[in-house]
Amino acid sequence: MTPARPLALAALLSASLAWPAAAHHGWGGYESGQEMTLTGTVQQIAFNNPHAMLNLQADGKLWHVVLAPPSRMSTRGLPADSIKPGQTVTVVGYPAKSDPAELRAERITAADKTIELR
């Protein structure tokens, strides 16, 4: 093996590990200048990595809301059991450019607590 091969292999491995993280944190798919506030009823919640998510019935439609990573939500005062289906919550965030029923939440108010998610 030539000396360049281990270096090339290391570079390839580093690039392949970094790609999912770069793709994951691309928020360019959301309208950052169009803040929205939705108040509605939680239909379903998933407290999974990389982001917690919930389906919210609000304004006559079902919204898919992308929240913060579960560890951040717990650290800031909203652990997994603090939001349940049937509960009323308010989310403030930005709508997705490609999906008219998706919102990236910046803030959530649930159980009389308002939590900044970003």
C-alpha positions in Angstrom: 0.0 0.0 0.0 1.4 3.4 -0.9 1.5 6.1 1.7 -1.2 8.1 0.0 -3.8 5.3 0.3 -4.2 5.4 4.1 -4.5 9.1 3.9 -7.1 8.9 1.1 -9.0 6.3 3.1 -9.1 8.4 6.2 -10.3 11.4 4.2 -13.1 9.3 2.6 -14.1 7.9 6.0 -14.2 11.5 7.5 -16.3 12.8 4.6 -18.8 9.9 4.9 -19.3 10.5 8.6 -19.7 14.2 8.2 -22.3 14.0 5.3 -25.3 12.9 7.4 -24.7 15.7 9.9 -24.4 18.3 7.2 -27.5 17.1 5.5 -29.4 16.9 8.8 -28.7 20.5 9.9 -29.6 22.2 6.6 -32.5 24.4 7.6 -32.6 26.0 4.1 -35.8 24.1 3.4 -37.8 26.4 5.7 -39.2 30.0 5.1 -37.1 31.7 7.8 -38.8 35.1 7.1 -42.3 33.8 7.5 -42.8 33.1 11.2 -46.1 31.3 12.1 -47.9 30.6 15.4 -50.1 27.6 15.6 -52.3 26.5 18.6 -53.8 23.1 18.4 -54.3 19.6 19.7 -51.5 17.1 19.7 -52.5 14.1 17.7 -49.2 12.2 18.0 -45.7 12.8 19.4 -42.4 11.0 18.8 -39.6 11.8 21.2 -36.9 10.3 19.0 -33.5 11.4 17.7 -32.5 13.4 15.8 -35.5 15.5 16.5 -38.7 15.1 18.5 -41.8 15.6 16.2 -45.5 15.9 16.7 -48.6 16.0 14.6 -50.7 19.0 15.5 -54.3 19.6 14.5 -54.5 23.4 14.0 -56.2 25.9 11.7 -58.2 23.1 10.1 -55.4 20.9 9.0 -52.9 18.4 10.4 -49.4 19.9 10.8 -46.2 17.9 11.1 -44.0 19.9 13.5 -40.3 19.4 13.8 -39.1 20.1 17.4 -35.6 20.1 19.0 -33.5 17.0 19.8 -35.0 15.1 22.8 -32.0 15.8 25.0 -32.4 19.6 24.4 -36.1 19.5 25.1 -35.5 17.6 28.4 -32.7 19.9 29.4 -34.9 22.9 28.9 -37.8 21.6 30.8 -39.9 19.5 28.5 -39.1 15.8 29.1 -40.7 13.0 27.0 -43.8 12.6 29.2 -44.6 16.3 29.3 -46.5 16.4 25.9 -49.3 13.9 25.3 -51.9 13.3 22.6 -55.0 15.4 23.2 -53.0 18.2 24.9 -53.2 21.7 23.5 -49.9 23.3 22.6 -48.7 26.4 20.8 -45.7 26.3 18.5 -44.0 29.2 16.8 -41.8 28.4 13.8 -41.2 28.5 10.1 -43.1 26.6 7.4 -41.4 24.2 5.1 -40.8 25.4 1.5 -41.7 22.0 0.0 -44.4 20.8 2.4 -47.3 23.2 3.2 -48.2 21.1 6.3 -44.7 21.1 7.9 -43.4 23.6 10.4 -39.9 23.8 12.1 -40.7 25.0 15.6 -38.5 27.6 17.3 -40.6 27.7 20.5 -43.3 25.6 22.1 -45.7 26.4 24.9 -47.0 23.2 26.6 -48.3 22.7 30.1 -47.9 26.4 30.9 -44.2 26.4 30.0 -42.7 28.2 27.0 -39.4 26.6 25.8 -37.0 28.0 23.3 -35.9 25.1 21.1 -33.0 26.5 19.1 
